[in-house]
Amino acid sequence: MAEINLGIEYHSGQDKVFFGSKERRRVVTKGRRWGFTKGSAQFIIEQMLSKDITVLWGDTVTSNIYNYVERYFLPILSRLPNSLWEWKKQERKLYINKSTCDFRSADQPENWEGFGYNIVILNEAGIILKNQYLWNNAVRPMLMDYPDSLVIIGGTPKGKNLFFDLYNKTFNEPGWDGFNFTSFDNPYLAKEEIDELIKELPEGVVRQEIYAEFSDVSSQVLIPYDLALECMKRELLIKDEEQEEIWGLDIARHGDDFSALAKRRWKHIYEVKPYDIQDTMQLASFVAYQCKSALRKPLKIFVETTGIGWGVYDRLRELNIPVYPADVSMKSYQNGVLNKRAEMYIRLKDEMKKGLKIIYDQKLLRQMSAIEFEFTNKSEIKLVDKDMIKKNIGESPDLSDAVALSFFEEIYYAPEVLYKKEHKYKFKRKQTTTWMAR
């Protein structure tokens, strides 16, 4: 009988949630990076190994599901015999022994109905439960199929929505158990890192994102501070001077706003600068000079054409500059995304997760981590208005928008540049869980 070390470990808070409670309905409110996703993945793997069950994992969008499976599931499963498990990415199904885990996203709520499950994990509950349909019409009925069914609902609060109502059930209804953890309750996070994050965020966001308090803040930060900082600390391993240039130009809308130009070589944002040039013809002349004097001419310059941007675009076109109109208010063709503004930021975030390197800039870091999103009544992602962001941080996100504009459309390249992370996530292990082959 072979013994396989799966390398699974839980910190004390995770242990309380997954093994310390006997209630079948558990609600976990937690600060950013507390470890709910990782703990849930480990718990699901152990349960699927020990008995034949059906599991539902509910999350925000499909891309997050793929990222979580690759980051938290596959490293553990790779230690098992290949014959014991199978991950079908297209179907979003995980098989371990005779157990099955279905992964479903909130942007396709119609795919949730019609099945019963032994265990249900609702990840990012503060976001997905803004759509009450998921709970009332899909999840709640499926819990009736098995008398011992378990649902664990976890996430960072995002306003007082259905997640707030379910958490309140834990105080006065039998069968419900509630937990509240801050980011400081993860023993593997450095307190100094959390303190640094707190300095960058507005007070209301700190109460929500760090201390897991329910407030009237109804939106969520799209690009986490730690992800933006990680991209700025990455080391470029291969010279990228030969890579195609793509630029993004954000046009100032008001007197105290700045225009901003971001320059990108494939996966390297190497320059982002603000320009206090109010006259549109002068701005066009300046950008034309930047283009013509560049050692490597940009393949495309995406110019935000909302409002006065059309004048800059038309003038640059007259000067034979390779400009393309970027109307961020246009309808997005991506499912579950409201418009091109949200789409380009989502594409930027995906590239940041895949290795995008960004030049270090404190103002850009602050602006990026202040971009918030919410869901429309059709469950489409929309970004919070720029004026609201300006109110929260005291400045318009001009630099951040310029970077995102360089991802206005999908552009394909040939060779791939490799990057490495300067800071890796450190996880000390106190104990291990082993699986005995039968």
PAGUGU-238277 format. One line per field, with one value per residue (C-alpha): chain; x, y negated, z; residue number from 1. Coordinates in steps of 0.5 Angstrom, whole numbers, plus 500, padded with zeros to 3 digits. Layout:
kette = A ...
X = X ...
Y = Y ...
Z = Z ...
nr = NUM ...
This chain:
kette = A A A A A A A A A A A A A A A A A A A A A A A A A A A A A A A A A A A A A A A A A A A A A A A A A A A A A A A A A A A A A A A A A A A A A A A A A A A A A A A A A A A A A A A A A A A A A A A A A A A A A A A A A A A A A A A A A A A A A A A A A A A A A A A A A A A A A A A A A A A A A A A A A A A A A A A A A A A A A A A A A A A A A A A A A A A A A A A A A A A A A A A A A A A A A A A A A A A A A A A A A A A A A A A A A A A A A A A A A A A A A A A A A A A A A A A A A A A A A A A A A A A A A A A A A A A A A A A A A A A A A A A A A A A A A A A A A A A A A A A A A A A A A A A A A A A A A A A A A A A A A A A A A A A A A A A A A A A A A A A A A A A A A A A A A A A A A A A A A A A A A A A A A A A A A A A A A A A A A A A A A A A A A A A A A A A A A A A A A A A A A A A A A A A A A A A A A A A A A A A A A A A A A A A A A A A A A A A A A A A A A A A A A A A A A A A A A A A A A A
X = 500 503 503 503 504 499 503 496 496 491 492 488 482 481 481 475 471 472 473 471 464 458 453 451 450 457 458 465 466 474 479 483 488 486 486 479 480 486 483 476 480 484 478 474 480 480 473 473 479 475 468 464 461 458 461 459 464 461 465 465 468 470 477 478 476 481 486 484 484 491 494 490 488 493 499 496 493 499 502 497 497 494 489 486 484 482 481 476 477 472 467 469 469 474 474 477 476 468 467 465 466 462 465 460 461 456 456 452 447 443 448 447 440 438 443 444 450 453 458 457 462 461 467 467 460 460 460 456 450 449 445 440 437 443 441 434 433 439 443 438 433 439 441 434 437 441 439 447 448 454 454 460 459 465 468 470 463 461 456 450 447 444 451 450 443 446 451 446 442 448 446 439 438 439 444 448 455 458 466 469 476 481 487 491 488 492 499 503 502 507 503 508 505 498 500 503 496 492 496 494 486 481 478 472 475 480 474 471 477 482 477 471 466 459 458 455 460 457 463 470 477 478 486 488 494 498 497 499 505 508 507 512 517 518 524 525 529 529 531 524 527 525 518 512 510 503 501 495 493 488 485 484 476 477 481 485 485 492 492 497 501 503 508 508 512 508 508 512 509 516 513 507 507 502 501 498 496 489 489 488 492 498 497 496 503 506 504 506 513 513 511 516 522 521 527 521 515 508 504 498 496 489 486 480 475 470 468 474 478 476 479 486 485 483 489 493 490 492 499 499 500 498 492 485 479 478 471 470 463 462 458 463 462 464 459 458 462 458 462 469 472 471 473 480 481 479 484 489 488 489 495 498 496 500 507 506 511 510 514 514 510 507 501 500 500 495 490 490 488 482 479 472 467 460 454 448 442 443 449 454 461 461 467 465 465 471 468 467 474 477 472 475 483 483 485 483 485 489 495 491 487 492 495 489 488 494 489 483 483 487 493 497 505 509 515 514 518 519 518 520 517 521 517 514 508 511 507 510 507 506 503 501 496 497 493 494 493 488
Y = 500 494 487 481 474 469 463 460 456 451 445 445 441 445 451 448 447 454 458 455 454 459 454 455 448 444 437 434 427 425 420 420 426 430 436 438 441 445 448 450 453 457 459 461 465 469 470 473 478 480 482 482 475 469 462 456 450 443 437 431 432 438 435 435 442 444 440 443 450 449 445 449 456 459 458 463 467 468 472 477 483 480 486 483 476 472 465 464 456 455 458 455 462 465 473 476 483 484 477 471 463 458 451 446 438 433 430 436 437 441 447 448 451 458 462 464 464 466 460 453 448 441 437 429 429 422 421 427 427 420 424 427 432 436 437 437 441 445 447 447 452 457 457 461 467 470 469 468 463 458 451 446 439 435 428 421 417 412 408 410 415 423 425 420 423 430 428 425 432 435 431 433 439 446 450 444 442 436 434 427 426 420 421 420 427 431 433 433 426 421 415 410 412 411 405 402 404 400 394 394 396 391 392 395 400 402 404 408 411 412 412 416 411 410 403 399 400 404 405 409 407 410 410 412 408 414 416 409 409 416 414 407 412 417 418 418 424 423 416 414 408 412 413 409 403 402 395 392 385 383 376 371 369 364 358 361 368 370 373 380 384 391 395 402 408 414 416 410 403 399 392 389 381 376 369 363 361 358 356 362 360 359 365 369 365 368 375 375 372 378 383 380 380 387 392 397 394 396 401 398 392 393 386 386 382 381 374 369 375 375 368 371 378 374 370 375 379 373 373 381 383 391 389 393 390 393 391 394 394 399 405 411 417 421 425 422 415 409 404 404 400 406 411 407 407 415 416 412 416 423 421 418 425 428 424 417 413 406 400 398 392 390 386 391 397 392 391 399 401 396 399 402 406 408 412 409 412 417 419 416 413 405 401 395 389 385 379 384 386 379 378 384 382 375 376 379 385 382 387 393 392 391 397 401 397 401 407 404 410 417 417 423 424 429 431 431 427 430 427 429 426 422 424 431 433 437 442 445 452 454 461 465 470 476 481 488 492 497
Z = 500 498 502 498 501 498 502 504 510 513 518 524 521 515 520 524 518 514 520 526 525 525 521 514 512 513 512 512 511 510 508 502 502 508 504 503 496 497 503 499 494 499 503 496 494 501 501 494 495 501 499 493 492 487 488 486 485 484 482 478 471 467 467 475 475 470 474 481 478 475 482 487 485 480 484 489 484 480 486 485 480 473 473 479 477 471 469 463 462 456 461 467 471 475 477 483 484 483 485 481 482 477 476 474 473 475 468 466 471 467 467 475 475 475 479 486 490 497 497 495 495 493 492 492 495 496 488 485 491 488 483 488 482 483 491 490 484 483 490 495 491 490 497 498 494 500 507 509 504 506 503 505 503 503 500 502 503 497 500 504 499 499 502 508 509 509 514 519 519 522 529 530 525 527 522 520 523 521 521 520 519 517 513 519 521 515 519 513 510 513 517 514 507 509 513 506 503 508 506 499 500 502 509 506 502 508 512 507 504 510 516 512 514 511 509 503 499 493 488 488 486 479 480 487 490 491 483 481 485 483 476 477 481 476 472 465 463 455 452 448 444 438 440 437 440 442 445 449 449 454 453 459 460 465 467 473 469 465 458 459 454 455 451 451 448 448 455 458 459 459 460 462 463 464 460 462 455 454 447 443 437 441 444 437 435 441 440 433 435 440 434 429 434 437 435 434 431 434 430 433 438 441 442 447 442 448 448 445 444 436 435 437 433 427 427 428 422 418 420 418 425 426 430 432 435 442 444 451 451 445 447 449 445 451 455 461 460 459 455 452 458 462 457 456 463 464 458 462 468 465 462 469 471 465 466 464 467 468 470 477 478 485 482 477 483 486 480 478 485 485 479 482 478 480 476 472 473 467 471 466 469 469 472 477 473 473 477 483 482 482 488 492 491 489 482 475 473 467 467 469 463 458 460 459 452 450 451 447 442 442 438 437 437 435 440 448 453 459 466 473 480 484 490 491 496 502 505 511 513 520 518 512 509 506 502 502 496 496
nr = 1 2 3 4 5 6 7 8 9 10 11 12 13 14 15 16 17 18 19 20 21 22 23 24 25 26 27 28 29 30 31 32 33 34 35 36 37 38 39 40 41 42 43 44 45 46 47 48 49 50 51 52 53 54 55 56 57 58 59 60 61 62 63 64 65 66 67 68 69 70 71 72 73 74 75 76 77 78 79 80 81 82 83 84 85 86 87 88 89 90 91 92 93 94 95 96 97 98 99 100 101 102 103 104 105 106 107 108 109 110 111 112 113 114 115 116 117 118 119 120 121 122 123 124 125 126 127 128 129 130 131 132 133 134 135 136 137 138 139 140 141 142 143 144 145 146 147 148 149 150 151 152 153 154 155 156 157 158 159 160 161 162 163 164 165 166 167 168 169 170 171 172 173 174 175 176 177 178 179 180 181 182 183 184 185 186 187 188 189 190 191 192 193 194 195 196 197 198 199 200 201 202 203 204 205 206 207 208 209 210 211 212 213 214 215 216 217 218 219 220 221 222 223 224 225 226 227 228 229 230 231 232 233 234 235 236 237 238 239 240 241 242 243 244 245 246 247 248 249 250 251 252 253 254 255 256 257 258 259 260 261 262 263 264 265 266 267 268 269 270 271 272 273 274 275 276 277 278 279 280 281 282 283 284 285 286 287 288 289 290 291 292 293 294 295 296 297 298 299 300 301 302 303 304 305 306 307 308 309 310 311 312 313 314 315 316 317 318 319 320 321 322 323 324 325 326 327 328 329 330 331 332 333 334 335 336 337 338 339 340 341 342 343 344 345 346 347 348 349 350 351 352 353 354 355 356 357 358 359 360 361 362 363 364 365 366 367 368 369 370 371 372 373 374 375 376 377 378 379 380 381 382 383 384 385 386 387 388 389 390 391 392 393 394 395 396 397 398 399 400 401 402 403 404 405 406 407 408 409 410 411 412 413 414 415 416 417 418 419 420 421 422 423 424 425 426 427 428 429 430 431 432 433 434 435 436 437 438
